[in-house]
Amino acid sequence: MNFDAYARTGVDLVNARLDDLDDLRALFPDENAWMRDEVADRDLAIFRRAQKRLRDVFDYGTSGRDIEAVAELNALLEAYPVQPRISGHDSSDWHMHVTSRGASVSAEYLAGAVWGLSVWLCQYGSARFGVCADERCGNVYLDTSSNCCRRFCSERCATRSHVAAHRARKRAAIGEQQAAPAEALAPAR
């Protein structure tokens, strides 16, 4: 089983827009087209609740609150238990599923996402759960950097944030330069 891929489904869920059923369908990649086809209105509320709880896990991890992150993941593991089974059509197609046959789309997806994030936490620690430092973004990510120094969910957010900081410093420097001549011209008291 590729636990990193399952963990990334948790990230995808937290970052997903879930306004309606079409948004939920957009969450499923082509290799999970069957989920896209079978998802129902009742799943939307389940995914929204899980999305909020998984965001809490990232918030806890980012703020160094390991005990809370672990407690929430344990509660989610109880709510969406892993029931592994082998599936496939022939000996060249065997693969693992995380739930029993006939499980709902939400049970299948969420069991995998929660299991993947739980394995990730055990392997790398909750400090590797990140929330984008760009205040306009808020997306979550898994920090795969070699020294646990990632601060942004993407290069785009990093660039946007760095450019904004550079421009702010430049504006401040220009403001200081403009204020200095005015002070020099002011009469002495």
Summary of the structure (lengths in Angstrom):
residues: 189
radius of gyration: 22.7
end to end distance: 77.3
largest distance: 92.8
contacts: 516
relative contact order: 0.13
helix: 62%
strand: 6%
